[in-house]
Amino acid sequence: MPTMGKVRKAPGGSAQHSKSTGHNSSKPQKKRNLGPPPPPQRGGVELVDPRVQEQLKTYDEALSLFHQQKFARAKQGLEEVLKGPSKELADRARVHLKIAEQRMKPTQEHNPRGAEDHYQRGVAMMNIGRWDEARESLDKARKAAPKADHIHYALAALDCLTGEADSALQNLKVAIQLRPENRYHARNDEDFAFLQEDPRFTELLYPEKDGFAG
């Protein structure tokens, strides 16, 4: 039987030569990849194409704005998503785009009756800087639907815009208790910039840091 080829010298310039091939197994051999790995995915959307990655980034940013009730800016981002290569992302964006457009329509009733009507009017007043009218409508919405997290969240944002830190923290705390996802939305919501230096705000939004401090 023909003999194997010469044993190669270990890399790194070592002067030692292997005297026996019987101990080669002591060094782990690098495993060869058995074919290319599957493409990375998120929610069923392939992320290989850099254009899809950019489309996903735009979608995430637009969705964050959507959850913050900033529908005009969310609409712009969602429309950009429709231009991207991923049909699945475009379909998702189209659903949120319809909702955003509905939410942007001014309420037809001068005397809103339900909690959602009061909420919509409150957000509309907040967007144009009419703080007193916004608070009046959002307070009515909260009384009509005390368990609606988005109403407490909107009140917290209004409190920040009018410089009322204690009330803002209380309303935001309730919004997070009712729907924990509001914690992550608030982290990227510029309406809460007023509270950025308040340690109570940091503690509320980043509770996981408490156990690792120091």
HUWOGI-V296328 format. One record per pair of residues at least 4 apart in sequence whose ideal C-beta (glycine too) atoms are under 8 Angstrom apart, sorted by the first residue. I is the first residue (numbers start at 0). J is the second residue. D is the distance in whole Angstrom. If there is no record, write none. Layout:
I | J | D
I | J | D
This chain:
3 | 20 | 7
6 | 16 | 8
6 | 17 | 5
6 | 20 | 6
6 | 23 | 8
8 | 13 | 7
8 | 16 | 7
9 | 13 | 5
9 | 15 | 7
9 | 17 | 8
17 | 22 | 7
17 | 23 | 7
32 | 36 | 7
38 | 45 | 5
38 | 46 | 7
38 | 47 | 4
39 | 45 | 8
39 | 46 | 5
39 | 47 | 7
40 | 44 | 6
40 | 45 | 6
40 | 46 | 6
41 | 46 | 6
41 | 55 | 7
42 | 87 | 8
43 | 87 | 6
44 | 51 | 7
44 | 55 | 7
44 | 85 | 6
44 | 87 | 5
44 | 88 | 6
45 | 51 | 7
45 | 85 | 8
46 | 51 | 6
46 | 52 | 5
46 | 55 | 7
47 | 51 | 7
48 | 52 | 7
48 | 84 | 6
48 | 85 | 8
49 | 53 | 6
50 | 54 | 6
50 | 83 | 6
50 | 84 | 5
51 | 55 | 6
51 | 83 | 7
51 | 84 | 6
51 | 85 | 5
51 | 88 | 7
52 | 56 | 7
53 | 57 | 7
53 | 83 | 7
54 | 58 | 6
54 | 80 | 6
54 | 83 | 3
54 | 84 | 7
54 | 85 | 6
54 | 88 | 5
55 | 59 | 6
55 | 85 | 8
55 | 88 | 6
56 | 60 | 7
57 | 61 | 6
57 | 76 | 6
57 | 79 | 5
57 | 80 | 5
57 | 83 | 7
58 | 62 | 6
58 | 76 | 8
58 | 77 | 8
58 | 80 | 5
58 | 88 | 5
58 | 91 | 7
58 | 92 | 6
59 | 63 | 6
60 | 64 | 7
60 | 76 | 6
61 | 65 | 6
61 | 72 | 8
61 | 73 | 5
61 | 75 | 8
61 | 76 | 3
61 | 77 | 5
61 | 79 | 8
61 | 80 | 6
61 | 92 | 7
61 | 95 | 7
62 | 66 | 7
62 | 73 | 7
62 | 95 | 7
63 | 67 | 7
63 | 184 | 7
63 | 187 | 5
64 | 69 | 4
64 | 70 | 8
64 | 72 | 5
64 | 73 | 4
64 | 76 | 6
65 | 69 | 7
65 | 70 | 7
65 | 73 | 4
65 | 77 | 8
65 | 95 | 5
65 | 98 | 8
65 | 99 | 6
66 | 180 | 8
66 | 184 | 5
67 | 156 | 8
67 | 184 | 6
67 | 187 | 8
67 | 188 | 5
67 | 190 | 7
68 | 102 | 7
68 | 122 | 6
68 | 149 | 7
68 | 152 | 8
68 | 153 | 6
69 | 73 | 6
70 | 74 | 6
70 | 99 | 4
70 | 100 | 8
70 | 102 | 5
70 | 103 | 5
71 | 75 | 7
71 | 103 | 6
72 | 76 | 7
73 | 77 | 6
73 | 95 | 7
73 | 99 | 5
74 | 78 | 6
74 | 96 | 6
74 | 99 | 5
74 | 100 | 7
74 | 103 | 7
75 | 79 | 7
76 | 80 | 7
77 | 81 | 7
77 | 92 | 4
77 | 93 | 8
77 | 95 | 6
77 | 96 | 4
77 | 99 | 7
78 | 82 | 8
78 | 92 | 8
78 | 96 | 7
79 | 83 | 8
80 | 88 | 6
80 | 89 | 6
80 | 91 | 8
80 | 92 | 4
81 | 89 | 5
81 | 92 | 6
81 | 93 | 7
81 | 96 | 8
83 | 88 | 6
83 | 89 | 6
85 | 89 | 6
86 | 90 | 6
87 | 91 | 7
88 | 92 | 6
89 | 93 | 6
90 | 94 | 7
91 | 95 | 7
92 | 96 | 6
93 | 97 | 7
94 | 98 | 7
95 | 99 | 6
96 | 100 | 6
97 | 101 | 6
98 | 102 | 6
99 | 103 | 6
100 | 104 | 7
102 | 119 | 7
105 | 123 | 6
106 | 111 | 6
106 | 116 | 6
106 | 119 | 5
106 | 120 | 6
106 | 123 | 7
108 | 112 | 7
108 | 116 | 6
111 | 116 | 3
111 | 117 | 5
111 | 119 | 7
111 | 120 | 5
111 | 136 | 7
111 | 139 | 8
112 | 116 | 6
113 | 117 | 7
113 | 143 | 7
114 | 118 | 6
114 | 139 | 8
114 | 140 | 5
114 | 141 | 8
114 | 143 | 4
114 | 144 | 4
114 | 147 | 6
114 | 150 | 7
115 | 119 | 6
115 | 140 | 7
115 | 144 | 8
116 | 120 | 6
117 | 121 | 6
117 | 136 | 5
117 | 137 | 7
117 | 139 | 4
117 | 140 | 4
117 | 143 | 6
118 | 122 | 6
118 | 136 | 7
118 | 137 | 7
118 | 140 | 4
118 | 147 | 7
118 | 149 | 7
118 | 150 | 5
118 | 153 | 7
119 | 123 | 6
120 | 124 | 6
120 | 132 | 8
120 | 136 | 4
121 | 125 | 6
121 | 132 | 8
121 | 133 | 5
121 | 134 | 7
121 | 135 | 8
121 | 136 | 4
121 | 137 | 4
121 | 140 | 6
121 | 153 | 6
121 | 157 | 8
122 | 126 | 6
122 | 133 | 7
122 | 137 | 8
122 | 153 | 6
123 | 127 | 7
124 | 129 | 4
124 | 130 | 8
124 | 132 | 4
124 | 133 | 4
124 | 136 | 6
125 | 129 | 8
125 | 130 | 7
125 | 133 | 4
125 | 137 | 8
125 | 153 | 7
125 | 156 | 7
125 | 157 | 6
125 | 160 | 7
129 | 133 | 6
130 | 134 | 6
130 | 157 | 7
130 | 160 | 7
130 | 161 | 5
131 | 135 | 6
132 | 136 | 6
133 | 137 | 6
133 | 157 | 6
134 | 138 | 6
134 | 154 | 8
134 | 157 | 6
134 | 161 | 8
135 | 139 | 7
136 | 140 | 6
137 | 141 | 6
137 | 150 | 6
137 | 153 | 6
137 | 154 | 5
137 | 157 | 6
138 | 142 | 7
138 | 154 | 8
139 | 143 | 6
140 | 144 | 6
140 | 147 | 7
140 | 150 | 5
141 | 145 | 6
141 | 147 | 8
141 | 150 | 5
141 | 151 | 7
141 | 154 | 7
144 | 150 | 6
146 | 177 | 6
147 | 151 | 7
147 | 177 | 8
148 | 152 | 6
148 | 173 | 8
148 | 174 | 5
148 | 177 | 4
148 | 178 | 4
148 | 181 | 6
149 | 153 | 6
149 | 174 | 8
149 | 178 | 8
150 | 154 | 7
151 | 155 | 6
151 | 170 | 5
151 | 171 | 7
151 | 173 | 5
151 | 174 | 4
151 | 177 | 7
152 | 156 | 7
152 | 170 | 7
152 | 171 | 7
152 | 174 | 4
152 | 181 | 5
152 | 184 | 8
152 | 185 | 8
153 | 157 | 6
154 | 158 | 6
154 | 166 | 8
154 | 170 | 4
155 | 159 | 7
155 | 166 | 8
155 | 167 | 5
155 | 168 | 8
155 | 169 | 8
155 | 170 | 4
155 | 171 | 4
155 | 174 | 6
155 | 185 | 8
155 | 191 | 8
156 | 160 | 7
156 | 167 | 8
156 | 188 | 7
156 | 190 | 4
156 | 191 | 7
157 | 161 | 6
158 | 163 | 4
158 | 164 | 8
158 | 166 | 4
158 | 167 | 3
158 | 170 | 6
159 | 163 | 8
159 | 164 | 8
159 | 167 | 5
159 | 190 | 6
159 | 191 | 5
159 | 192 | 8
159 | 193 | 4
159 | 194 | 6
160 | 190 | 6
160 | 193 | 7
162 | 193 | 7
163 | 167 | 6
164 | 168 | 6
164 | 193 | 7
164 | 194 | 6
164 | 197 | 6
165 | 169 | 6
166 | 170 | 6
167 | 171 | 6
167 | 191 | 8
167 | 193 | 7
167 | 194 | 6
168 | 172 | 6
168 | 194 | 7
168 | 197 | 7
168 | 199 | 6
168 | 200 | 7
168 | 203 | 7
169 | 173 | 7
170 | 174 | 6
171 | 175 | 6
171 | 181 | 7
171 | 185 | 6
171 | 191 | 8
171 | 203 | 7
172 | 176 | 6
172 | 203 | 6
173 | 177 | 6
174 | 178 | 7
174 | 181 | 5
175 | 179 | 6
175 | 181 | 5
175 | 182 | 5
175 | 185 | 8
175 | 203 | 7
177 | 181 | 8
180 | 184 | 7
181 | 185 | 6
182 | 186 | 7
182 | 203 | 7
182 | 204 | 6
183 | 187 | 8
184 | 188 | 6
185 | 191 | 6
185 | 204 | 6
186 | 204 | 5
186 | 205 | 8
191 | 195 | 7
191 | 200 | 7
194 | 199 | 8
194 | 200 | 4
195 | 200 | 7
197 | 201 | 7
198 | 202 | 6
199 | 203 | 6
200 | 204 | 6
201 | 205 | 6
201 | 208 | 8
202 | 206 | 7
202 | 209 | 7
207 | 211 | 7
208 | 212 | 6
